[in-house]
Each structure stands twice: as C-alpha cells, then as structure tokens.
Amino acid sequence: MNRAPNVLDDVDRAIIERLQADGRAPYTRLAAAVGLSEAAVRQRVQRLLDAGIMQVVAVTNPLSIGYRRMAMIGVRTEGPSDGIAKALQQMTDIDYLVVTAGSFDLMCEVVVSDDADLLDLTNRIRRVEGVVSTETFIYLDLVKQTFTWGAH
C-alpha cells in the first residue's frame, strides 16, 4: 500500500475542516470562510473527492436505529492474511477492517442487532480458512468518535 502522499495546502485543510463540522455547508459559505470564489472551492472539493482524500457521508448513531451491540473482533491467522482479509471484507456486517501488527493480524469493527447476531458473525469469521482464533471486545459505551484526522 505504498501511495504517494497527496499534498494538502492550508486552504484544502480549511475546506475539509469545515465539511467535517457540516458536510452540507454550501459552497458560498465555504468560499467566504477560506477566501476563494465559489467556483474555486467547488473545484477543490471535487479534486479532494476524486483523489479519494475525503468523502462526504452521513454518520448514524447505530444505537439510535435499533442496533444494540457494537464490538471489535481481533482475528489471529496463520499464513498470509490477504486472502482472509478479502473473505472478511465480503461480510456485510463488518464495518471496519484493518490488517494490524501485534497480537492480532486483523481487527474487525462490527455493529449488530444483538448477541445472537454477534455470535453468528463470530462463527462465520472462525470458519474462514486460515483463521486460528478470535477475541471479541464488546463496547460498553461509545465515549468518543471523531472523523477529523488529516485536517490539522
């Protein structure tokens, strides 16, 4: 995953920070805040989107829409983890998946309806060839969740 870093200037960072605070901010307000024309801001936003530097999305609170269990599942594997990661990536109830260094080879963040769904998902993960073991960390409270990385 060696990518050339995208260079962000202070204006790009200011646009990103404002969109992180309000993803529906109009281009006119963004333009006034960063000192550019509306057309220039529109072009910069489009460039940031096209380059995959940012996404503008709606974030929900899973607990307010019927999901009752959030957890992180640590996965230990044997052999190369890329095939295992591809298999886990296909599981729609895994929301966040990373390859890690340390005592786990992969970490999966999940949001499910209840403990039965969590058990079902854990068993499906364990059936993936190359998975040696899992360890589940159930979230008792979501204290902080931010999406502000990279704008500072």
C-alpha positions in Angstrom: 0.0 0.0 0.0 2.7 2.4 -0.9 1.0 5.5 -2.2 2.5 8.9 -3.0 1.0 11.2 -0.4 -1.4 13.9 -1.6 -0.2 17.3 -0.8 -2.8 19.5 1.0 -2.4 23.2 1.4 -3.9 25.3 4.1 -7.0 26.1 2.0 -7.6 22.4 1.4 -7.3 21.7 5.1 -9.7 24.6 5.9 -12.3 23.3 3.5 -12.0 19.7 4.9 -12.3 21.0 8.5 -15.5 23.0 7.6 -17.0 20.0 5.8 -16.2 17.8 8.8 -18.2 20.2 11.0 -21.0 20.4 8.5 -21.0 18.2 5.4 -23.9 20.1 3.9 -22.2 23.5 4.1 -22.9 25.4 0.8 -20.1 26.3 -1.5 -20.9 30.0 -0.9 -20.2 29.7 2.9 -17.1 27.6 2.3 -15.8 30.2 -0.2 -16.4 33.1 2.2 -14.6 31.1 5.0 -11.5 30.3 3.0 -11.2 33.4 0.9 -11.8 31.9 -2.6 -14.5 32.1 -5.2 -17.4 29.7 -5.1 -16.2 28.1 -8.3 -12.6 27.7 -7.0 -14.0 26.0 -3.8 -16.2 23.7 -5.9 -13.2 22.7 -8.0 -11.1 22.0 -4.9 -13.9 19.9 -3.2 -14.3 17.9 -6.4 -10.5 17.3 -6.6 -10.4 16.2 -3.0 -13.3 13.8 -3.7 -11.9 12.5 -6.9 -8.5 11.8 -5.3 -10.1 9.8 -2.5 -8.8 12.2 0.1 -12.2 12.8 1.6 -15.8 11.6 1.4 -18.9 13.5 2.5 -21.2 11.0 4.2 -24.0 10.8 6.8 -22.9 9.2 10.0 -25.6 7.5 12.1 -25.6 6.5 15.7 -26.2 2.7 15.5 -27.8 2.6 19.0 -30.5 5.0 18.0 -31.6 2.9 15.0 -32.0 -0.4 16.6 -28.5 -1.9 16.7 -27.8 -3.0 20.3 -24.3 -4.5 20.1 -21.0 -2.9 19.0 -17.7 -4.7 19.2 -14.2 -5.1 17.9 -13.1 -8.6 16.9 -9.4 -9.4 16.9 -8.5 -12.2 14.5 -5.4 -14.3 14.7 -4.4 -16.1 11.4 -1.9 -18.5 10.1 -0.2 -17.9 6.7 -0.7 -14.9 4.5 -3.6 -12.7 5.7 -4.6 -11.1 2.3 -7.0 -14.0 1.4 -8.5 -13.9 4.8 -8.9 -10.2 4.7 -10.7 -10.5 1.3 -13.1 -13.1 2.8 -13.8 -10.9 5.8 -14.2 -7.8 3.6 -17.2 -9.5 1.9 -19.1 -9.9 5.2 -21.5 -7.0 5.2 -21.8 -6.9 9.0 -18.1 -6.0 9.3 -18.0 -2.2 9.1 -14.3 -1.6 9.5 -11.4 -4.0 8.8 -7.7 -3.4 9.2 -4.6 -5.5 8.9 -2.6 -5.0 12.1 0.8 -5.7 13.7 0.8 -7.1 17.2 -1.1 -9.9 18.9 -3.9 -9.8 16.2 -3.4 -10.0 12.5 -6.8 -8.4 11.7 -9.2 -6.2 13.6 -12.9 -6.0 12.6 -15.3 -3.4 14.0 -18.9 -4.6 13.9 -22.4 -3.2 14.7 -25.1 -5.9 15.1 -28.6 -6.2 16.4 -27.9 -8.4 19.3 -25.7 -11.0 20.9 -27.1 -13.8 18.7 -26.0 -11.8 15.6 -22.6 -11.3 17.1 -22.2 -15.0 17.8 -23.3 -15.8 14.3 -20.8 -13.4 12.8 -18.0 -14.7 15.1 -18.7 -18.2 14.0 -18.6 -17.2 10.3 -15.3 -15.5 10.9 -13.9 -18.6 12.6 -15.0 -20.7 9.6 -12.7 -18.7 7.2 -9.8 -20.9 6.2 -6.6 -19.6 7.9 -8.4 -18.1 10.9 -6.8 -19.6 14.1 -8.8 -17.7 16.8 -10.8 -14.6 17.5 -11.2 -12.4 20.5 -14.2 -10.2 20.9 -14.2 -6.8 22.7 -17.7 -5.7 23.4 -18.3 -1.9 23.5 -20.0 -0.9 26.8 -20.1 2.8 25.8 -19.1 4.8 22.8 -17.4 7.7 24.5 -15.7 9.5 21.6 -16.0 9.1 17.8 -14.4 11.6 15.6 -13.6 11.8 11.9 -11.2 14.7 11.9 -7.9 13.0 11.1 -5.8 14.6 8.5 -7.2 18.1 8.5 -4.8 19.5 11.1 
